[in-house]
């Protein structure tokens, strides 16, 4: 069994854009697999800190801090 990959979803909310890190709904989200307009799921984590790197977000998800 392969480890689920973290995917990033850029979603427009009002006039702003929010980057979401999707670790997978139930750890294997297929919600956005065939969608042309991707949206976040319940297990997605919003990336709101402009100083946080993508690598640190992935590590935070792996630790379970998010």
Residue pairs with C-beta under 8 A, 6 or more apart in sequence:
4 23
4 24
4 27
4 28
4 29
6 21
6 22
6 23
6 57
6 58
6 61
7 21
7 22
7 29
7 32
8 19
8 20
8 21
8 22
8 47
8 54
9 19
9 20
9 22
9 32
9 38
9 39
9 40
9 44
10 17
10 18
10 19
10 20
10 38
11 17
11 18
11 20
11 38
11 39
11 40
12 18
18 40
18 46
18 47
18 48
19 46
19 47
20 40
20 44
20 45
20 46
20 47
21 44
21 45
21 47
21 57
21 58
21 61
21 66
22 29
22 32
22 40
22 41
22 43
22 44
23 29
23 43
23 44
23 45
23 61
23 66
24 43
25 31
25 41
25 42
25 43
26 43
27 43
29 41
29 43
31 39
31 41
32 38
32 39
32 41
40 46
45 57
45 60
45 61
45 66
47 57
57 66
60 66
